[in-house]
Amino acid sequence: MLDIVIATSNPHKFRELSRLLRVPGICWHSLAEFPAMRPVREDGGTFEANAVKKARAVARATGHLALADDSGIEVAALRGAPGVQSARFAGAHVGDAANNAKLLRRMAGVPAKRRAARYRCVLALASASRTMAIARGSWAGRIAQAPKGRGGFGYDPIVVIPRLGKTVGQLPARVKRRFSHRAQAARRLLPLLRHLVKTR
């Protein structure tokens, strides 16, 4: 069995990624299993830089291969913000509701045609000595006028997917597993993961 640590203690993100990356022969571990692991400071200027930094740091600390995700939302009317600051948009450790409220305040009065946004995800797989792969995904939508739906996490209740006519928070998990930015990135990483299992 190949052990790989997903560089998150967030149970929602761990559950989503481990399902998307389900490969026979791989045992996925959460950072919750490594309580001595110190948080990695996400101070990179891009999603790629943060994902690589987290994956390398977790691989060094745990002795296993590590997979890190850095993801967020980019809003066109805000010149790409919150971007890499998505998880900390309203401040450190304030939670999803506060981030959503701040984004809606910033978008108050912006007409529908200017509310375009996209989710972005970068997955990095690394050992302690090198970055083995980077996979990317994006998912276009627009910012809603108010939250709807209780599914998902993060900005899901305020991001409408026009072709589906619902916010991401209203979508069933099976739909997210098919279309989301993480799903796209995960699909691009699966061939390498299968190859690692075969050749280990």
C-alpha positions in Angstrom: 0.0 0.0 0.0 1.3 3.5 -0.9 0.8 6.0 1.8 0.2 9.6 0.8 -0.6 12.5 3.1 -3.1 15.1 2.0 -1.8 18.4 3.4 -5.0 19.5 5.1 -6.7 19.1 8.5 -10.0 20.3 7.0 -12.3 17.3 7.1 -14.4 18.5 4.2 -11.4 19.0 1.9 -9.8 15.7 2.9 -13.0 13.8 2.3 -13.5 15.5 -1.1 -9.9 15.0 -2.3 -9.6 11.4 -1.1 -12.8 10.5 -3.0 -11.7 12.2 -6.1 -8.3 10.6 -6.0 -9.5 7.1 -5.0 -6.9 4.7 -6.5 -6.6 1.0 -5.5 -3.3 0.6 -3.7 -3.2 4.2 -2.2 -4.0 4.9 1.5 -4.7 8.6 2.0 -3.9 10.2 5.3 -5.0 13.6 6.7 -2.8 16.0 8.6 -5.0 15.3 11.6 -3.1 12.1 12.0 0.1 14.1 12.5 -0.7 16.5 15.3 3.0 17.5 15.8 3.1 18.9 12.2 3.4 22.7 12.4 1.1 24.8 10.1 2.8 25.8 6.8 2.7 29.5 6.2 0.9 30.1 2.9 2.7 33.2 1.8 3.2 32.5 -1.9 1.9 34.9 -4.5 0.3 32.1 -6.6 -1.8 29.0 -6.0 1.0 27.0 -7.5 3.6 28.4 -5.1 1.5 27.7 -2.0 0.6 24.1 -3.1 4.2 23.2 -3.8 5.4 24.7 -0.5 2.8 22.8 1.5 3.4 19.5 -0.3 7.2 19.7 0.1 7.0 20.7 3.8 4.5 18.0 4.7 6.5 15.3 2.8 9.6 16.3 4.8 7.8 16.3 8.1 5.9 13.0 7.7 8.3 10.9 5.7 5.5 10.2 3.1 4.6 11.5 -0.3 2.3 14.5 0.2 -0.4 16.0 -1.9 -1.3 19.7 -1.3 -4.2 21.7 -2.6 -4.3 25.5 -2.9 -7.5 26.8 -4.2 -9.7 29.8 -4.1 -12.0 32.1 -6.0 -11.1 34.9 -8.4 -13.6 37.7 -9.0 -13.2 39.7 -12.2 -14.8 42.9 -10.8 -12.3 42.7 -7.9 -9.3 42.2 -10.3 -8.9 38.6 -9.3 -9.4 39.0 -5.5 -9.7 37.2 -3.2 -7.4 34.8 -5.1 -4.7 33.3 -2.9 -6.2 35.1 0.1 -9.6 33.3 -0.3 -9.4 31.4 3.0 -8.3 34.6 4.8 -10.3 37.2 3.0 -12.1 38.5 6.1 -9.2 37.8 8.4 -7.4 34.8 9.8 -9.5 32.0 11.4 -12.8 33.9 10.9 -14.6 31.1 8.9 -16.6 30.8 5.7 -19.6 32.9 6.7 -17.4 35.9 7.3 -15.5 35.5 4.0 -18.8 35.2 2.1 -20.3 38.2 3.8 -17.3 40.4 3.0 -17.3 39.3 -0.6 -21.0 40.1 -1.0 -20.4 43.5 0.6 -17.6 44.2 -1.9 -19.9 43.2 -4.7 -22.9 45.2 -3.6 -24.4 47.2 -6.5 -22.3 45.3 -9.1 -24.6 44.3 -12.0 -25.1 40.7 -13.0 -23.1 41.0 -16.2 -20.0 42.1 -14.1 -20.3 39.4 -11.4 -18.2 36.8 -13.2 -15.9 34.6 -11.1 -14.0 31.4 -11.2 -12.8 28.8 -8.8 -9.2 27.8 -9.3 -7.4 24.7 -7.9 -3.8 23.6 -8.0 -2.7 20.2 -6.7 0.9 19.5 -6.1 2.4 16.1 -5.4 5.8 16.0 -3.8 8.4 13.9 -2.0 10.7 15.4 0.5 13.3 16.1 -2.3 11.2 17.1 -5.3 7.9 18.2 -6.8 6.6 15.3 -8.8 3.5 16.8 -10.4 1.3 19.9 -10.6 -2.3 19.6 -11.8 -4.7 22.5 -12.3 -8.5 23.0 -12.7 -10.9 25.9 -12.9 -14.7 26.3 -12.8 -16.5 29.4 -14.0 -19.5 31.0 -12.4 -20.8 34.3 -11.0 -21.3 35.8 -7.6 -24.9 35.5 -6.3 -26.8 38.3 -4.7 -27.3 36.2 -1.5 -26.2 32.8 -0.1 -28.3 29.8 -1.2 -27.7 26.2 -0.2 -26.0 24.5 2.7 -23.9 22.0 0.8 -20.2 22.2 0.3 -18.0 24.7 2.1 -16.1 27.9 1.5 -17.7 30.2 -1.1 -20.1 27.5 -2.4 -23.3 29.2 -1.2 -22.6 32.4 -3.1 -21.2 31.0 -6.4 -23.8 30.4 -9.1 -23.0 28.0 -12.0 -25.1 29.6 -14.8 -25.4 26.4 -16.9 -26.8 24.6 -13.9 -28.9 27.5 -12.5 -27.9 26.8 -8.9 -25.2 27.8 -6.5 -22.5 25.3 -5.7 -24.0 25.1 -2.3 -27.2 23.7 -3.8 -25.5 21.1 -5.9 -25.4 17.4 -4.9 -22.0 16.0 -4.2 -22.1 13.8 -7.3 -22.4 16.9 -9.5 -19.5 18.6 -7.8 -17.4 15.5 -8.2 -18.0 15.7 -12.0 -17.5 19.4 -12.7 -15.6 21.2 -9.9 -12.2 22.8 -10.1 -10.8 20.1 -7.8 -12.4 17.3 -9.8 -10.7 18.6 -13.0 -7.3 18.9 -11.3 -7.8 15.4 -9.7 -8.6 13.8 -13.0 -5.3 15.2 -14.5 -3.4 13.7 -11.6 -4.9 10.2 -11.6 -2.7 8.7 -14.3 0.5 9.5 -12.4 -1.0 8.1 -9.2 -1.9 4.8 -10.9 1.6 4.7 -12.4 3.2 5.2 -8.9 1.1 2.2 -7.5 2.2 0.0 -10.4 5.9 0.8 -10.2 6.5 1.0 -6.5 
